[in-house]
Amino acid sequence: MAQTRHRLTLILYLLAAAAGSYFLLLVESPWRALWPTAVGLVGVWLLRRVIVSLLAGAFAGALLLHGGNPLTAAWSLPVTHLAPAFTSSWNQGAILFSLLLGGFAALIEASGGMRTIVSKLLERGTNHARNLQMATIALGFVCFFDGLANALLIGRVTRSLAKPSGVSAEKMAYLADSTSSAVACIAFISTWIATQLTLIQSGLGELGMLDRYTPTELYFASIPTNFYVLATLLLMVWSIWRNWNIGPMGAAERRARLEAHDTPAEAVTEDGPAGSVWSTLLPLAMLVLGIMGLYYVWEARPLWPVTPHKLALAFGSEQGALILVLGSLPGLLTAFLLFPRREGQPSAAHIFFQGARNMAAPLLILMAAWIIGSVISALDAADAIAQVLEGNMPVGYLPLAVFLTGAFISFSTGSAWGTMALLMPLALPAVSAFDITAECADLGTLLAAVVSAVFGGAVFGDHCSPFSDTTIMSSIACGVEPVEHVRTQMPYALIAASLAALVGYWPVGRGWTNAYGSLAIIAVIIFTLPLIFRRRSHT
């Protein structure tokens, strides 16, 4: 019955998308160029299937481009809008790098070294609850290369250690979920980077500013203004250090302490044997050093001191994708060589190909994003947005509006990647609607804030949406119901989002160019929140 209802919903959705396209062919409206985005957004919300929704939006836009001819519109999607993307050396390298890093993440997880790292960290000191939580955060930063692998690995490694340490499963799910997408979003060497850079490149191309900014340059510039992600990480660390458990999390933690065992957790988890620390740390070190070293050899430029500007110059060049692919090979080879041979365990090659195969869905989303982005560009969406926004909204509210829109989309759909694919092609071109020199102090800061607002809004949904893959996998891996995980994590995410919106994106949009100043204010507020709330609770 449920399957029949789902199929009926899909059919009605596709018919409505096509009918809307035919109706818009009869009227002249600047909103027509935004129809593919609207179709994609509604589809993701109704169907929870990102690829189908993005392709449906692209097809609806193609109908507008080809006078309502369905055959020509369908033919144009792979031929006109997808095939040219594969001629780009950067896109080719992005796909290959994503596959390699997916296999690399699977090898690191299966080696067992992460379990040993957590166990050793737990041996320090007597506060096992705090040690476990700090070790979990450290593990989340070590697993910077993939958000979903991060969430699964943290849950599998720490699940059996939580109960004897007096830490609730809800708290472990919060830590796993908060570090997963947030770390992968700002870690340059991650499975996210291919999608992030290609979306920025598409937006800059539509804006006509590829000659002034490279995608990598703008990506690195956006990290200090990614206020939601940075506030989330800081709030997580400080709440653990101060033992500050907000709302429902407090009840879960009190229950966990009552149920805690008297003895500390064992060093071996129920999910598999521990492995050598070096089977994890050496491949990760070789991955980073290999990419940086190849940059030094390839570009013949001084490597030290490493700066974001140097990284932007290296990976923003035409050889940037090739540097990523070739530079990752030493780390991958090291992971193969150090992979433990255990009886009954699949071979390293099998695990690698399984991990690479797990990247199929993200890569298909990326290709669908290329298609709908090309269709949106062909419909001159940038001009349409400019007509709609011109005179209706001050430029100072653009980063804030983008962040809130992204947070709403990602929460409603549960897809960070779908949110980025839908919003980035519209957010960057929207800058052209404003007189930057008159209303904003710095164009580069505004563009970086818009990019980070898209990323931050997308990550918010990964933290709060009950439909998000990382939300579901974090809760399952840690042994807690997804609904309880969302309920206990929501207060933390809302605090971080409020600080990001009011102290970060709004001042930056109004001309405040010192992102680090905003971060300092956010940090001060976070540091004082436990004192304020505890004082009120005592009175």
Steps between C-alpha positions, in 0.01 A plus 500: 500500500775743594693416184192560285439835669864596443478414130178698466667798669793473259271491194292796619816694582647445152171592331474817709858596413432457128166682524669791673756524221230508232312767694813715536556479124180701461595783737792738526640511850849525652397218734502258207878460525460385860252224414765220482618586850144504633425162342819351642433637848140375512611161371768456764250598768225268374698199378823511708679401177755765408615365163147451365398846622800678348448325167128583509586865556750489215242342267241763595753769410593324177134507398511878534816517290364283219147632462335215686635220277553209745723295270736787425501599866586148616772464235657832598561397861782250434621652173483876556517533877698199630750403230679839496568463873712190432726696267626699799823360640399624843170309493675184383753528781227576753319176418817292517615663825161435661520131407856470633413674825189285548716188478762658725238575768380139492856370548563733794177392668561127451861512620390542863755767583233748603385266778850490641529879490177540699602236754836668560338838547263349757793376706598859587355641822210379711208693349398227256185680384685815397792300359269293283321807366825685426641186338187480286547858384868433426397195299253716310776742403729215396223366273488828310486331162130399491193606695299177485805281567577729792156449654501124449856451623452706816181313583652158442819572692353675804158337541606228745718745693222750574288311753781396740640854480168656602433672166159473337449363151326829418816694589719272288262539205517879542881491493510264201248703301646840589854409397407309183365751248646802680858373478463367145353835391811700594764229448646561156602135451158339529234331290306827509761712328428389144136601527578820688757627251300410190192677638707809583653491153155480342372791710804717424465422131137608505604814688778566246777518759715196424769740379510669844456206738583130478264247663772385740589856598138571584466169686792579732373855547162360604636289788540790751147614412346154538356617828252219552753220459762669718243593767375141502847358558586756768169452682548123495849515655407758762179323606703185566770684689245680719272193519215714368210288377214696350135405542423137407870420488525568872235237576676247276836564667356466851343169403828379351694583816256300709539201271878526470719207600763539767781375276643688201441385145716237341741593223331273248154588374224266398530602135839347435856461625729794555781557253829681491493875547742531211256333260292816540742784569762420236255478206336825609839671531610369161172617345552858615877506443464337159263767376706783648826348375369462147398864507857591590646286219238588240484872558868538604397740777603516867279274709566655840336684659174347380233766448145492363615728219765249389248217513256708296767570237597133484160338478336786315723445199409279207708220653321524837289186456800304370700606807222369724480166319873431470579644842252264667672189361779483765241502779293238321803277441599533868149400607525188282845405633406547868159338474490208749446150368248328726338164454148529368536869409457616139811601311618860481410514130146381572453761774646774278264427211207478741587844635537641149165348405340674798590832332265421210201680652689823584656504153161449335370794704799701378423416136133583550613831651710567189195440281256719691768767542553509125125523439464782754787683333341459156178652634695812611404449862755761609317774308167378636626514858640846437160621378322352800746622764586839355368762737320243715777392740815678619822318420576489872235236550616271218735270701243476779219426254710234324588332831139493623380374162763226496415400858131476410566297185743261667274450802198436278680266261773341713757536222804721543623418151158563349482834681839605366406390150173693506617816675855572382406558132255766622682653797822613331332646188264690732792729590467660157168651607669745735716808477787354701712815509218700650364250749782266601857565605666206331385279211734213587370483856140505377560217252679293765213559744243393240696180429537420869131579557408234244733247663395591855131481419553162335685363805222622732262256334749217544492576873127547552297341224348160583539417131877560484726202431757608759225558758364151443838326480638682805202398710499140378875460543478633857193295591238772540170568325532768227211698649674515839826599332330789320323609819819509707722657233256768385567750786874501428444548126252783556742682731780471242268605216373803695853617578607444139205701367504793742871537579643360178309530174302813576799719603716369213227583252476850645866568425677352803803341330669360812369143508740414781345777709159339457646163593653652814162642605334163431766330713447740791123443489546122492742515793251696712185302412561214750551752781182691413278193470637334813454819702137522386441134583634552854277803561 
